[in-house]
């Protein structure tokens, strides 16, 4: 005979930790760094604070493969009485709003705690203080997976004399530093590209990185909003109705959905065949299903608002790519807002050329979703498909070429291809915007390469003509009796006037070519 029982949500996630990216000690260590870094960035830039993030990995027990991870930021901090729930209760978060976030429901942070305690049985250490708080709070917390509630092992508070604000976290977990080292380094560098306004310091057993802040300009913070009518399903609608039992259908639509005024709501209800004065709580299950279907079909809704989103912007993308990739030139674009299924999104793209980018047979692709670098599952990402199918020969790019492509999608709901959140699914609207963004950036690259070609042609002509200056000046001097030096100067000026190229341009070009060749030849 079978025995049935409910599985608590925290216990379910502990048993299925690979769904959140905690497959093994290597991936788990990388994922821990990623989750803590992203929480730090969300706690700073969203609130107008220039991020300073300190990260440290230390090997605690080599035989057991135990490592500790410490992360500290200068963010807004967490109120003392909320710390246990934020770190010790799955699906307890400040992210249950319609706006762009790096994380979703704060689940990643809880998975760090669950994985850590399931491999080392050690609690998470948390220290935090909110802005202008007189006190600093310290906790040691574990999660009771059966009750989905925090176990507080230690709690302290003391005066905040230095007026520090932010959050510091330390966890002990089973991790493979050597296996994760390369991914962690790549993740931090790619984070610095998308967030050049952040200062990130990392210290590991044999790796130290100090990525300085390149600008003090922050992207616009996303605003909170109401859901779009096309974005809800039947279950979501039922939950909304429970909180709006006394409302009519007309009142329900105008008060619970974004950009739905009385006129729009009346027009929709008439089109859909519903009575505007009917009580929303009295709708039958069949009517609820029909209402959701009609809301998704109706074309009279306004486009979802774009101020829920926080794109990086072309200027910051170019600053970050030049600084970290060492590119000769970067061209970035930010597309206008679009939507899929009622969810607003913006696609940004940048192409980086030359400099320290090594030539390769196809473009190096750097993928981002809501400012999060995506390092795994590149082959499953629609961005890889878009870049591979792009006609680069139309834009004067011949492979092998020193070319890197950055594609960033920001949205209130990123359509990930899997639970691991490492690849974006093939949504037609997003794929189309990726192609258009890449086209716009590639047009700028083509203009740049065309200008370089023309400059190279002029330089070659200059060099070809300059080879004969000395001989021509010598012969003219014999014939005319004019000083050879004066004739040499006159001939060079004549060439410069005709071609618009100076000897300084030739020297500058030759120096740049030599430096680039030496850099590529140097051992990595």
C-alpha positions as CSV (number, residue, x, y, z in Angstrom):
1,X,0.0,0.0,0.0
2,X,1.3,3.5,-0.9
3,X,1.9,6.2,1.6
4,X,1.3,9.7,0.4
5,X,2.8,12.8,2.1
6,X,3.4,16.4,1.2
7,X,7.0,17.4,0.6
8,X,7.9,20.8,2.1
9,X,9.0,23.4,-0.4
10,X,12.5,23.8,1.2
11,X,13.0,20.1,1.3
12,X,12.0,19.8,-2.3
13,X,14.6,22.4,-3.4
14,X,17.2,20.7,-1.3
15,X,16.6,17.4,-3.0
16,X,16.5,19.0,-6.5
17,X,19.4,21.5,-6.0
18,X,20.7,20.8,-9.6
19,X,17.6,22.7,-10.9
20,X,19.1,25.9,-9.4
21,X,22.6,25.2,-10.8
22,X,24.1,23.3,-7.8
23,X,25.0,20.2,-9.8
24,X,28.3,19.4,-8.3
25,X,31.1,21.0,-6.2
26,X,32.5,22.8,-9.2
27,X,29.3,24.3,-10.4
28,X,28.1,24.9,-6.8
29,X,31.1,27.1,-6.0
30,X,30.6,29.1,-9.2
31,X,26.9,29.4,-8.5
32,X,27.5,30.6,-5.0
33,X,29.8,33.4,-6.2
34,X,27.2,34.3,-8.8
35,X,24.3,34.5,-6.4
36,X,26.1,36.5,-3.8
37,X,27.5,38.9,-6.3
38,X,24.1,39.5,-8.0
39,X,22.4,40.1,-4.6
40,X,25.1,42.7,-3.8
41,X,24.6,44.5,-7.1
42,X,20.8,44.5,-6.8
43,X,21.2,46.0,-3.2
44,X,23.3,48.8,-4.5
45,X,22.8,50.1,-8.0
46,X,19.0,49.8,-7.8
47,X,19.0,52.3,-4.9
48,X,21.5,54.8,-6.5
49,X,24.6,53.4,-4.6
50,X,27.8,52.9,-6.6
51,X,28.5,49.2,-5.9
52,X,31.7,48.1,-4.0
53,X,31.7,44.3,-3.8
54,X,34.4,42.3,-1.9
55,X,34.5,38.5,-2.5
56,X,36.8,35.9,-1.0
57,X,37.2,32.1,-1.5
58,X,39.3,30.2,1.0
59,X,40.1,26.5,1.2
60,X,39.1,25.3,4.7
61,X,39.6,21.6,4.5
62,X,41.4,20.3,1.4
63,X,40.7,16.6,2.1
64,X,37.0,17.2,2.4
65,X,36.9,19.8,-0.4
66,X,35.4,22.3,2.0
67,X,35.7,26.0,1.1
68,X,34.4,29.2,2.6
69,X,32.9,32.0,0.5
70,X,32.7,35.5,1.9
71,X,30.9,38.4,0.2
72,X,30.4,41.9,1.4
73,X,28.8,44.9,-0.2
74,X,27.9,48.5,0.6
75,X,24.2,48.2,-0.2
76,X,21.0,49.2,1.6
77,X,21.3,46.3,4.0
78,X,18.6,44.2,5.6
79,X,16.5,45.1,8.6
80,X,17.6,43.1,11.6
81,X,14.3,41.3,12.2
82,X,14.0,40.4,8.5
83,X,17.5,38.7,8.2
84,X,16.3,35.2,9.5
85,X,13.5,35.0,6.9
86,X,15.6,36.5,4.1
87,X,18.2,33.7,4.6
88,X,16.1,31.0,6.2
89,X,12.8,30.8,4.4
90,X,12.4,29.7,0.8
91,X,10.2,32.0,-1.3
92,X,10.6,34.9,1.1
93,X,11.9,37.9,-0.8
94,X,11.6,41.6,-1.6
95,X,11.4,40.7,-5.3
96,X,7.7,39.9,-5.7
97,X,7.0,43.0,-7.8
98,X,6.6,43.6,-11.5
99,X,10.0,45.1,-12.4
100,X,13.4,44.0,-13.6
101,X,15.5,42.0,-11.1
102,X,18.7,40.0,-11.5
103,X,17.4,37.2,-9.3
104,X,13.9,35.7,-9.0
105,X,12.2,35.5,-5.6
106,X,15.6,35.4,-3.8
107,X,15.7,31.6,-4.4
108,X,19.3,31.5,-5.4
109,X,20.4,32.8,-2.0
110,X,18.4,30.2,-0.2
111,X,19.9,27.5,-2.5
112,X,23.3,28.7,-1.4
113,X,22.3,28.1,2.3
114,X,20.6,24.8,1.6
115,X,23.6,23.5,-0.4
116,X,26.0,24.7,2.2
117,X,24.3,23.1,5.1
118,X,23.6,19.8,3.2
119,X,27.4,19.4,2.4
120,X,29.1,20.8,5.6
121,X,26.2,21.1,8.1
122,X,27.4,24.6,8.9
123,X,25.2,27.7,9.3
124,X,25.4,30.8,7.1
125,X,26.9,33.8,8.9
126,X,25.2,37.2,8.1
127,X,26.1,40.7,9.2
128,X,24.0,43.6,8.0
129,X,23.0,47.2,8.7
130,X,20.6,49.4,6.8
131,X,21.4,52.9,5.7
132,X,21.6,55.3,8.8
133,X,21.0,52.3,11.1
134,X,22.4,52.8,14.7
135,X,22.9,49.0,15.0
136,X,24.7,46.2,13.2
137,X,23.0,42.8,13.4
138,X,24.8,39.4,13.2
139,X,23.2,36.0,12.8
140,X,24.1,32.4,12.3
141,X,21.2,30.7,10.5
142,X,20.2,27.3,9.1
143,X,17.0,26.3,7.3
144,X,14.6,23.8,8.8
145,X,13.7,22.1,5.5
146,X,10.6,20.4,7.0
147,X,9.0,23.6,8.2
148,X,10.6,25.9,5.7
149,X,11.6,28.2,8.5
150,X,14.9,29.7,9.9
151,X,16.8,28.1,12.7
152,X,18.6,30.9,14.5
153,X,21.8,29.5,16.2
154,X,23.2,32.8,17.2
155,X,22.1,36.5,17.2
156,X,24.0,39.6,18.2
157,X,23.6,43.3,17.8
158,X,26.1,46.1,18.5
159,X,26.4,49.8,17.9
160,X,27.2,51.0,14.4
161,X,29.7,53.6,15.2
162,X,31.2,53.8,11.7
163,X,27.8,54.2,10.1
164,X,28.5,51.2,7.9
165,X,25.7,49.9,5.7
166,X,25.5,46.8,3.6
167,X,25.5,43.0,4.0
168,X,28.2,40.5,4.6
169,X,27.7,36.8,4.1
170,X,29.9,33.8,4.8
171,X,29.1,30.2,4.0
172,X,31.0,26.9,4.2
173,X,30.3,24.4,1.4
174,X,31.8,21.6,-0.5
175,X,33.4,23.2,-3.5
176,X,36.1,22.5,-6.2
177,X,38.2,25.6,-6.4
178,X,40.5,24.4,-9.2
179,X,37.5,23.3,-11.3
180,X,35.6,26.5,-10.8
181,X,38.5,29.0,-10.9
182,X,38.3,29.7,-14.6
183,X,34.5,30.2,-14.7
184,X,34.6,32.4,-11.6
185,X,37.3,34.6,-13.1
186,X,35.4,34.8,-16.4
187,X,32.1,35.6,-14.6
188,X,33.6,38.5,-12.6
189,X,35.3,40.0,-15.6
190,X,32.0,39.8,-17.6
191,X,30.2,41.3,-14.7
192,X,32.6,44.2,-14.8
193,X,31.7,44.7,-18.5
194,X,28.0,45.0,-17.9
195,X,28.5,47.0,-14.7
196,X,31.5,49.3,-15.3
197,X,30.2,51.5,-12.4
198,X,31.0,48.7,-9.9
199,X,34.3,48.1,-8.0
200,X,34.8,44.4,-7.5
201,X,37.6,42.9,-5.5
202,X,38.1,39.1,-5.5
203,X,40.6,37.0,-3.6
204,X,41.0,33.3,-4.1
205,X,43.6,30.7,-3.2
206,X,45.7,31.5,-6.3
207,X,43.7,34.3,-8.0
208,X,43.3,38.0,-7.2
209,X,41.3,40.4,-9.2
210,X,40.7,44.1,-8.6
211,X,38.3,45.5,-11.2
212,X,38.2,49.2,-10.7
213,X,35.1,51.4,-11.2
214,X,35.3,52.9,-14.7
215,X,32.5,55.4,-14.4
216,X,30.2,56.9,-11.8
217,X,27.2,56.9,-14.1
218,X,24.5,54.4,-13.1
219,X,21.8,53.0,-15.3
220,X,18.2,54.2,-14.5
221,X,16.6,52.2,-11.7
222,X,13.6,50.1,-12.7
223,X,10.2,51.2,-11.3
224,X,7.5,48.9,-9.9
225,X,4.3,48.4,-11.7
226,X,1.1,46.4,-12.1
227,X,0.9,43.3,-14.4
228,X,-0.1,43.7,-18.0
229,X,-3.4,42.1,-19.0
230,X,-1.7,39.7,-21.4
231,X,0.7,38.4,-18.9
232,X,-1.6,36.7,-16.4
233,X,-2.9,33.1,-16.3
234,X,-6.0,31.6,-14.6
235,X,-4.3,30.9,-11.3
236,X,-2.8,34.4,-11.1
237,X,-6.2,35.9,-11.9
238,X,-7.9,33.8,-9.2
239,X,-5.4,35.1,-6.6
240,X,-6.0,38.7,-7.7
241,X,-9.8,38.2,-7.4
242,X,-9.5,36.9,-3.8
243,X,-8.1,40.3,-2.8
244,X,-10.7,42.2,-4.9
245,X,-14.0,40.3,-4.0
246,X,-16.2,43.4,-3.8
247,X,-15.2,44.8,-7.1
248,X,-17.1,44.8,-10.4
249,X,-15.3,43.6,-13.5
250,X,-14.8,47.2,-14.6
251,X,-13.2,48.2,-11.3
252,X,-11.1,45.1,-11.2
253,X,-9.5,45.7,-14.5
254,X,-8.8,49.4,-13.9
255,X,-7.3,49.0,-10.5
256,X,-5.3,45.8,-10.9
257,X,-3.6,46.2,-14.4
258,X,-1.1,48.5,-15.9
259,X,-2.3,51.3,-18.2
260,X,-6.0,50.1,-18.2
261,X,-8.3,53.1,-17.8
262,X,-12.1,53.1,-17.7
263,X,-12.4,53.6,-21.4
264,X,-10.0,50.8,-22.3
265,X,-11.7,48.4,-19.8
266,X,-15.2,49.2,-21.1
267,X,-14.1,48.6,-24.7
268,X,-12.4,45.3,-23.9
269,X,-15.4,44.0,-21.8
270,X,-17.8,44.9,-24.6
271,X,-15.5,43.2,-27.2
272,X,-15.1,40.1,-25.0
273,X,-18.9,39.9,-24.1
274,X,-18.7,40.5,-20.4
275,X,-21.0,42.7,-18.2
276,X,-18.9,45.5,-16.8
277,X,-21.0,45.7,-13.6
278,X,-20.8,41.9,-12.9
279,X,-19.1,41.1,-9.6
280,X,-15.7,39.7,-10.2
281,X,-16.1,37.2,-7.4
282,X,-19.2,35.7,-9.1
283,X,-17.4,34.6,-12.2
284,X,-17.6,30.8,-12.9
285,X,-14.5,28.7,-13.6
286,X,-15.5,28.7,-17.3
287,X,-15.9,32.4,-17.3
288,X,-12.5,32.9,-15.7
289,X,-10.8,30.8,-18.4
290,X,-12.6,32.7,-21.1
291,X,-11.7,36.1,-19.5
292,X,-8.0,35.1,-19.5
293,X,-8.2,33.9,-23.1
294,X,-9.8,37.2,-24.2
295,X,-7.3,39.3,-22.3
296,X,-4.5,37.6,-24.2
297,X,-6.3,37.9,-27.6
298,X,-7.3,41.6,-27.2
299,X,-5.2,44.0,-29.3
300,X,-6.4,47.2,-27.7
301,X,-4.2,47.1,-24.7
302,X,-1.4,49.6,-24.5
303,X,2.2,48.3,-24.8
304,X,3.7,47.3,-21.4
305,X,5.6,50.1,-19.8
306,X,9.4,50.3,-20.3
307,X,10.2,52.0,-17.0
308,X,9.9,48.6,-15.3
309,X,13.3,47.9,-17.0
310,X,16.8,49.0,-16.4
311,X,18.9,48.7,-19.6
312,X,22.6,49.3,-19.3
313,X,22.7,51.8,-22.2
314,X,25.1,52.0,-25.1
315,X,27.5,54.4,-23.3
316,X,28.1,52.1,-20.4
317,X,28.4,49.0,-22.6
318,X,31.1,50.7,-24.6
319,X,33.0,51.8,-21.5
320,X,32.8,48.3,-19.9
321,X,33.8,46.4,-23.1
322,X,36.7,48.7,-23.9
323,X,38.1,48.4,-20.4
324,X,37.8,44.7,-19.8
325,X,38.2,43.3,-23.4
326,X,40.8,45.8,-24.3
327,X,39.1,46.4,-27.6
328,X,40.3,48.8,-30.3
329,X,36.7,50.0,-30.9
330,X,33.2,49.1,-29.5
331,X,29.9,50.0,-31.0
332,X,26.7,49.5,-28.9
333,X,23.0,50.0,-29.4
334,X,19.9,49.9,-27.1
335,X,16.7,48.9,-28.9
336,X,13.4,50.4,-28.2
337,X,11.1,48.5,-25.8
338,X,9.1,45.5,-27.1
339,X,7.0,42.9,-25.4
340,X,6.2,39.2,-25.5
341,X,3.1,37.7,-23.8
342,X,2.6,41.0,-21.9
343,X,6.1,41.1,-20.6
344,X,8.2,44.1,-21.6
345,X,11.8,43.6,-22.7
346,X,14.7,45.5,-24.2
347,X,17.6,44.0,-26.2
348,X,21.0,45.6,-26.2
349,X,23.9,44.6,-28.4
350,X,27.5,45.6,-28.8
351,X,30.3,44.6,-31.2
352,X,33.9,44.9,-30.0
353,X,36.7,44.9,-32.5
354,X,40.5,44.5,-32.5
355,X,42.9,45.4,-29.7
356,X,43.4,42.5,-27.3
357,X,40.6,40.4,-28.8
358,X,42.2,37.4,-30.3
359,X,41.2,36.5,-33.9
360,X,38.8,33.5,-34.1
361,X,36.8,31.7,-36.7
362,X,33.5,33.0,-35.4
363,X,32.6,35.8,-33.1
364,X,33.3,35.5,-29.4
365,X,29.8,35.7,-27.7
366,X,29.1,37.3,-24.3
367,X,25.5,36.7,-23.2
368,X,23.6,38.6,-20.5
369,X,20.1,38.5,-19.0
370,X,19.1,41.3,-16.7
371,X,22.8,42.2,-16.3
372,X,23.7,38.6,-15.3
373,X,26.5,37.0,-17.4
374,X,25.4,33.6,-18.8
375,X,28.4,31.3,-19.0
376,X,26.9,27.8,-19.4
377,X,24.7,26.3,-22.1
378,X,25.7,28.7,-24.9
379,X,24.6,26.3,-27.6
380,X,21.1,26.3,-26.3
381,X,20.8,30.1,-26.3
382,X,18.9,31.9,-29.1
383,X,21.7,34.5,-29.1
384,X,24.2,31.9,-30.3
385,X,21.8,31.0,-33.2
386,X,21.4,34.7,-34.1
387,X,25.1,35.4,-34.1
388,X,26.0,32.3,-36.1
389,X,23.3,33.0,-38.8
390,X,24.3,36.7,-39.1
391,X,25.8,37.6,-42.5
392,X,29.0,39.1,-41.3
393,X,30.5,39.4,-44.8
394,X,27.9,42.1,-45.5
395,X,29.6,44.2,-42.8
396,X,33.2,43.9,-44.0
397,X,34.1,41.2,-41.4
398,X,36.2,38.3,-42.8
399,X,37.1,35.5,-40.4
400,X,39.3,34.8,-38.6
401,X,38.6,38.2,-37.1
402,X,39.2,39.9,-33.7
403,X,35.5,40.2,-33.0
404,X,33.4,39.9,-29.8
405,X,29.6,40.3,-29.6
406,X,27.7,41.3,-26.5
407,X,24.0,40.6,-26.3
408,X,21.9,41.7,-23.3
409,X,18.2,41.1,-22.7
410,X,16.5,42.8,-19.9
411,X,12.9,42.0,-19.0
412,X,10.4,41.6,-16.1
413,X,10.4,37.9,-17.1
414,X,13.4,36.4,-18.9
415,X,12.3,33.3,-20.9
416,X,15.0,30.9,-19.8
417,X,15.4,27.7,-21.8
418,X,15.9,25.6,-18.6
419,X,15.7,25.8,-14.8
420,X,19.4,26.5,-14.6
421,X,18.9,30.0,-16.0
422,X,21.9,29.9,-18.3
423,X,20.3,30.2,-21.8
424,X,17.5,32.3,-23.3
425,X,14.8,30.4,-25.1
426,X,13.8,31.0,-28.7
427,X,11.0,33.5,-28.3
428,X,10.2,34.9,-31.8
429,X,9.9,38.5,-30.5
430,X,13.2,38.4,-28.7
431,X,15.0,36.6,-31.5
432,X,13.8,39.3,-33.9
433,X,15.0,42.1,-31.6
434,X,18.4,40.4,-31.2
435,X,18.9,40.4,-35.0
436,X,17.9,44.0,-35.4
437,X,20.1,45.1,-32.5
438,X,23.1,43.2,-34.0
439,X,22.4,44.7,-37.4
440,X,22.4,48.2,-35.9
441,X,25.7,47.7,-34.1
442,X,27.3,45.9,-37.1
443,X,26.4,48.9,-39.3
444,X,28.5,51.1,-37.1
445,X,31.3,48.6,-37.3
446,X,31.1,48.5,-41.1
447,X,31.5,52.3,-41.2
448,X,34.5,52.1,-38.9
449,X,36.1,49.3,-41.0
450,X,35.4,51.2,-44.2
451,X,37.1,54.3,-42.8
452,X,40.1,52.2,-41.7
453,X,40.3,50.8,-45.2
454,X,40.3,54.2,-46.8
455,X,43.0,55.4,-44.3
456,X,45.1,52.3,-45.1
457,X,44.8,53.0,-48.8
458,X,45.9,56.6,-48.3
459,X,48.8,55.5,-46.1
460,X,49.9,53.0,-48.7
461,X,49.8,55.7,-51.4
462,X,51.7,58.1,-49.1
463,X,54.4,55.5,-48.5
464,X,54.6,54.6,-52.2
465,X,55.0,58.3,-53.2
466,X,57.4,59.1,-50.3
467,X,59.8,56.4,-51.6
468,X,60.7,58.7,-54.5
469,X,60.9,62.0,-52.7
470,X,64.6,61.8,-52.0
471,X,65.6,60.9,-55.6
472,X,63.2,63.4,-57.2
473,X,64.5,66.2,-54.9
474,X,68.1,65.3,-55.7
475,X,67.5,65.5,-59.5
476,X,65.5,68.7,-59.2
477,X,68.3,70.3,-57.1
478,X,70.9,69.5,-59.8
479,X,68.7,70.9,-62.5
480,X,67.4,74.1,-60.7
481,X,70.2,74.7,-58.2
482,X,67.6,74.9,-55.4
483,X,68.6,73.5,-52.0
484,X,67.7,69.8,-51.8
485,X,66.3,70.1,-48.3
486,X,63.8,72.8,-49.4
487,X,62.7,70.6,-52.3
488,X,62.2,67.6,-50.0
489,X,60.0,69.6,-47.6
490,X,58.0,71.0,-50.6
491,X,57.4,67.5,-52.1
492,X,56.2,66.1,-48.7
493,X,53.8,69.0,-48.3
494,X,52.5,68.4,-51.8
495,X,51.8,64.7,-51.1
496,X,50.2,65.6,-47.8
497,X,48.0,68.2,-49.5
498,X,46.9,65.8,-52.2
499,X,46.2,62.8,-49.9
500,X,45.3,64.5,-46.7
501,X,47.8,62.3,-44.8
502,X,50.8,63.5,-42.8
503,X,54.1,61.8,-41.9
504,X,52.8,61.8,-38.3
505,X,49.9,59.7,-39.4
506,X,52.2,57.2,-40.9
507,X,54.4,57.0,-37.8
508,X,51.3,56.6,-35.6
509,X,49.9,53.8,-37.7
510,X,53.2,52.0,-37.9
511,X,53.6,52.2,-34.1
512,X,50.1,50.9,-33.5
513,X,50.6,47.9,-35.9
514,X,53.9,47.0,-34.2
515,X,52.4,47.2,-30.7
516,X,49.5,45.0,-31.7
517,X,51.8,42.4,-33.3
518,X,54.0,42.3,-30.2
519,X,50.9,41.9,-28.0
520,X,49.6,39.0,-30.0
521,X,53.0,37.3,-30.1
522,X,53.5,37.7,-26.3
523,X,52.9,34.5,-24.3
524,X,49.5,34.4,-22.6
